[in-house]
Amino acid sequence: MNEQIPLFNTADQLAPLREKLHQASARVIDSGRFIFGPEVTGFEQEFADYVGAPYAVGVGNGTDALMLALRAVGVEPGDDVVVPSFTFYATAEAVAAIGARPVFCDVDPATFNVTAATVEAALTPNTTAVVAVHLFGLPAPVQRLRDLLAPRGIKLVEDAAQAAGARLDGVAAGALGDAATFSFFPSKNLGAFGDAGIVTTADVAVADKVRLLRHHGTTNKQSHTMIGYNSRLDAIQAAMLRVLLPELNGWNDARRAAAAAYEAAGIREFVTPQAVPEGAEPVYHLYVVSHDDADAAIAALAERGVEARGYYRTPVHVQPPMLRWAEGAELPGTARAAATNIALPVSPVITPEQVEAVVAALSAVAAVAT
């Protein structure tokens, strides 16, 4: 195969918007308003409207969004917070960083997400919150989780870092839990030009607390009511994100079309795609499949010009800093998901011909293996 097919392709995706992006950055520079200001409040309102949540509070990055959201919903030092181990490290890192204890739960290796059963098995008498990750852009079963957790008074925080625009039973990720967090890391479906994040919620008290926490626990720089952080969404990032947000639905539709093209090209003959439960509308931040010899398949794809990658091969609960909280954890679904997953190329600008070429490469890999 002569053509190299990248895992991500943000350059071609953003190329038509270069002039608008330049104008947005110039607008901020000319205004002299680099911290807070109309660009930040404008994007917060526009993103809240997009998600369908009453409140959105911009912060410095997705990890800070998790830390602030957890504190805002009432998690205190010493509390237990249930998190999946098959996720990016920051999901659990944020729990530990605020002095709480991450308690690791398993995932369904077909969807890669937590389930009500895996979460329930991890609950303790000290559990005050659960973080449900919408992994790879597929919504977790939030309503079933809320049915489990609400009677116990346990808060549910969505880690929607990879799921901007995803929906579950018609409701957008970000409007499903007690609070939700998003990352706008440049490779995300809605990516900034550096670090940026946001917290969404329907609870005014949660929103107000996040606003305090992101700005040193103050509203006026004179009186401080809590120990907070310096975690503000930069005005220039907000201005750029305001250009990109109107494009997000179209980009997500193109990602779904790519997933459908993989199906039509016969990808299930060679690998098993991430399962999509009824009512879930994923956004395919990554197009992830399972293969029993995943690393060998990735190497063989690379030889044929296809960039593919295994994610979270070392789950969070066996990362050295997390071992003190993971003693006795048995997570067979996590182990299988970590060992067998392959992310294949997907983006809003991937072509049907490229999709067919990826599947043809998988076919060649399978022929060699047999």
VEXMILUM-156720 format. One line per field, with one value per residue (C-alpha): residue in one letter; x, y, z. Coordinates in steps of 0.02 Angstrom, whole numbers. Example, Ala and Ser with C-alpha at 12.3 -4.5 7.8 and 13.67 -1.06 7.14 Angstrom:
2
nuti <- [A S]
xx <- [615 684]
yy <- [-225 -53]
zz <- [390 357]
REM end
This chain:
370
nuti <- [M N E Q I P L F N T A D Q L A P L R E K L H Q A S A R V I D S G R F I F G P E V T G F E Q E F A D Y V G A P Y A V G V G N G T D A L M L A L R A V G V E P G D D V V V P S F T F Y A T A E A V A A I G A R P V F C D V D P A T F N V T A A T V E A A L T P N T T A V V A V H L F G L P A P V Q R L R D L L A P R G I K L V E D A A Q A A G A R L D G V A A G A L G D A A T F S F F P S K N L G A F G D A G I V T T A D V A V A D K V R L L R H H G T T N K Q S H T M I G Y N S R L D A I Q A A M L R V L L P E L N G W N D A R R A A A A A Y E A A G I R E F V T P Q A V P E G A E P V Y H L Y V V S H D D A D A A I A A L A E R G V E A R G Y Y R T P V H V Q P P M L R W A E G A E L P G T A R A A A T N I A L P V S P V I T P E Q V E A V V A A L S A V A A V A T]
xx <- [0 77 -41 -10 -176 -157 -251 -300 -310 -345 -248 -364 -515 -468 -401 -567 -581 -410 -470 -609 -485 -361 -499 -551 -374 -350 -513 -448 -278 -359 -479 -343 -460 -359 -431 -619 -715 -846 -762 -764 -941 -998 -925 -990 -1167 -1152 -1083 -1218 -1349 -1267 -1265 -1435 -1368 -1415 -1237 -1062 -904 -742 -582 -401 -410 -508 -413 -449 -630 -640 -557 -669 -827 -794 -765 -916 -1034 -973 -828 -716 -542 -556 -713 -721 -752 -785 -694 -658 -479 -494 -481 -353 -251 -323 -494 -423 -283 -412 -491 -326 -273 -418 -379 -514 -486 -510 -602 -581 -725 -729 -796 -893 -758 -886 -931 -773 -887 -940 -1108 -1228 -1169 -983 -1012 -1124 -990 -866 -976 -921 -1002 -890 -935 -995 -974 -952 -863 -941 -825 -903 -756 -703 -860 -989 -1108 -1103 -1272 -1303 -1488 -1460 -1320 -1430 -1565 -1432 -1347 -1481 -1572 -1404 -1367 -1214 -1171 -1136 -1005 -988 -812 -864 -688 -706 -892 -938 -1098 -1138 -1316 -1406 -1592 -1593 -1504 -1331 -1178 -1151 -1334 -1353 -1268 -1253 -1106 -1003 -828 -756 -580 -541 -369 -323 -358 -535 -690 -702 -519 -440 -265 -192 -266 -446 -595 -770 -892 -1078 -1219 -1402 -1364 -1332 -1242 -1120 -1090 -1060 -936 -839 -829 -755 -636 -566 -517 -432 -597 -643 -761 -676 -489 -507 -604 -571 -696 -606 -442 -459 -353 -292 -387 -469 -519 -410 -504 -408 -453 -635 -636 -565 -687 -831 -777 -768 -925 -1047 -949 -958 -1121 -1063 -896 -979 -1097 -945 -866 -1027 -1027 -849 -902 -1045 -922 -812 -964 -1013 -835 -847 -737 -825 -745 -579 -609 -751 -801 -851 -1030 -1159 -1309 -1484 -1518 -1334 -1272 -1081 -969 -820 -683 -591 -650 -599 -607 -552 -430 -355 -179 -196 -14 36 -108 -55 122 60 -55 91 187 41 33 -108 -79 -167 -141 -184 -256 -232 -131 -81 -244 -247 -261 -93 -2 127 51 -119 -65 -99 -284 -298 -252 -361 -444 -500 -554 -563 -661 -531 -390 -471 -514 -337 -255 -364 -414 -355 -397 -411 -405 -559 -589 -717 -611 -570 -627 -726 -574 -464 -588 -589 -399 -394 -512 -410 -255 -346 -392 -210 -159 -286 -225 -45 -99 -187]
yy <- [0 166 285 314 319 413 376 561 695 863 965 929 944 1120 1185 1262 1360 1440 1616 1613 1549 1686 1815 1745 1752 1928 1980 1926 2007 2170 2167 2148 2033 1875 1811 1785 1914 1899 1759 1644 1686 1673 1500 1441 1489 1416 1251 1242 1267 1135 1006 1053 1087 1250 1289 1270 1332 1341 1279 1251 1070 908 844 1003 988 819 881 1033 938 806 936 1034 885 858 736 763 699 519 481 336 371 225 239 119 59 47 233 371 390 563 491 411 538 676 576 550 731 796 675 548 361 288 122 29 -58 -172 -138 -235 -286 -274 -91 -45 49 22 -59 -46 -218 -177 -14 -94 -225 -85 21 41 121 273 296 473 479 375 432 357 372 382 289 319 425 292 345 238 173 328 304 132 202 342 216 125 274 405 307 291 477 444 576 532 628 599 596 652 700 593 614 792 773 594 556 425 403 574 664 734 679 819 829 653 656 772 853 816 857 885 900 1005 930 959 780 776 787 969 1014 1178 1238 1191 1136 1181 1102 1134 1072 1061 1037 1071 1117 1302 1265 1149 1279 1416 1308 1267 1453 1484 1337 1383 1557 1534 1523 1703 1808 1975 1940 2013 1888 1702 1575 1410 1335 1332 1324 1431 1344 1462 1436 1556 1685 1644 1459 1505 1614 1473 1347 1464 1446 1257 1218 1249 1120 983 900 886 817 689 638 609 500 397 381 316 186 134 121 5 -105 -102 -149 -309 -267 -394 -534 -489 -395 -355 -171 -88 -139 0 -29 20 205 255 374 371 501 386 491 330 183 39 -146 -305 -436 -582 -542 -354 -300 -415 -348 -168 -206 -291 -144 -23 -122 -90 98 98 185 92 95 -1 105 86 -75 -50 -16 121 8 -73 91 109 263 177 9 62 81 -73 -217 -367 -289 -423 -345 -478 -369 -233 -356 -419 -244 -184 -330 -344 -168 -83 95 111 272 382 567 681 683 499 442 286 231 245 145 9 11 -14 -163 -232 -219 -313 -446 -463 -474 -612 -707 -701 -758 -911]
zz <- [0 -53 36 221 316 481 641 654 521 602 475 328 442 497 332 272 435 437 394 525 655 613 630 799 868 801 883 1053 1027 975 1123 1255 1354 1379 1544 1559 1457 1319 1222 1373 1427 1246 1223 1392 1342 1168 1234 1369 1234 1125 1265 1334 1509 1597 1650 1575 1660 1562 1645 1599 1540 1554 1706 1803 1748 1835 1994 2006 1962 2093 2227 2170 2187 2364 2360 2512 2557 2614 2514 2393 2208 2090 1923 1781 1759 1569 1535 1525 1684 1722 1767 1925 1946 1973 2114 2202 2174 2280 2421 2384 2353 2180 2186 2023 1936 1785 1610 1480 1354 1213 1243 1342 1462 1642 1677 1823 1879 1874 1967 2098 2134 2175 2289 2469 2622 2589 2405 2372 2182 2025 1868 1711 1560 1387 1314 1134 1113 1162 1302 1458 1523 1628 1662 1734 1838 1903 1949 2049 2129 2162 2299 2387 2375 2266 2136 1954 1856 1669 1599 1425 1368 1212 1186 1134 1034 1085 1141 1245 1216 1135 1278 1249 1345 1469 1518 1589 1759 1909 1820 1665 1609 1437 1370 1217 1193 1010 953 1025 914 970 995 1047 1000 1168 1333 1376 1464 1531 1663 1626 1750 1785 1966 1995 2159 2068 1932 2060 2156 1997 1959 2131 2123 1951 2014 2182 2277 2242 2139 2167 2196 2371 2477 2459 2524 2487 2429 2242 2085 1943 1803 1682 1501 1401 1300 1142 1158 1188 1032 926 999 954 772 784 884 739 638 771 718 539 593 705 565 455 589 601 412 421 550 436 291 393 422 239 189 292 439 550 450 531 695 815 825 989 1029 1023 1139 1085 1114 1109 974 979 900 864 939 902 797 909 871 959 896 992 930 931 938 797 693 729 672 514 475 495 365 247 280 406 572 713 900 1058 1197 1384 1369 1551 1643 1773 1925 1887 1856 1998 2083 2091 2164 2344 2301 2191 2305 2269 2116 1994 1830 1693 1573 1590 1559 1399 1335 1369 1281 1126 1072 913 863 674 571 585 559 478 320 300 128 82 -18 136 239 106 105 293 280 136 245 384 256 207 389 417 263 327 501 431]
REM end
